Amino acid sequence: MRKLLFGNYKAHYRVDGVWYKASTTYRTKRDADIFLASTRADVERGAWLKPPGPE
């Protein structure tokens, strides 16, 4: 996760060695942490879907 110029946060996460970016930015670090925790839970239970994008 990184803090952007205007104070928002951009979340990044890795699944099977591939890095992905959240599709949105978050106003607070806590909001970005909540997104990452939810994504991690989805991955662990097999419910995570790869985001759309070029392959």
Secondary structure, 3 states (H helix, E strand, C coil): CEECCCCCEEEEEEECCEEEEEEEEECCHHHHHHHHHHHHHHHHHCCCCCCCCCC
